[in-house]
Amino acid sequence: MDLSSWHLPPIFKWLATNGNISENEMLKTFNCGIGMTVICSEYCKDEVFSLLEKNGENPTIIGEVTNTNKVHYFGDLI
């Protein structure tokens, strides 16, 4: 999951700073601004993006599904 692929709303930065909450704990506890996730194959990505955009959404790719049983993060959240 690319942590720098979406805009982190200011409230989450405030929570992390003022609550002395680590990035790891923020990811486990809060949605950090991710309102909805849609998982689809690469094959239908363009169609899914088009449908979401036509309905006022701003889709962003934040990661990919792999053969591991852990979530791997890269980039900076805060």
C-alpha positions, 0 to 999 in steps of 0.5 A: 500500500502506497501511503503517499498515494492519497491526501491525508485529511488534516484531522488525522495529522492533528490526531497523530501529533497531539495524541502522540500516535505512531504511524503504525498505530494510526494505520491500525486504528483509523481509516486515515481518509480512505472512504471506500475501497474497490478491488478489481482486476487490472483488466477492468480498472479503466471501466471502474475508474470511468464509472466512479468518475461519472458519479463524482468520485476521485478514484486513486490506486493505493496498492495491489493484492499480492500472494502474501498474507501481510500488508506491506506499506511504503511511502509516507503517511504523515 
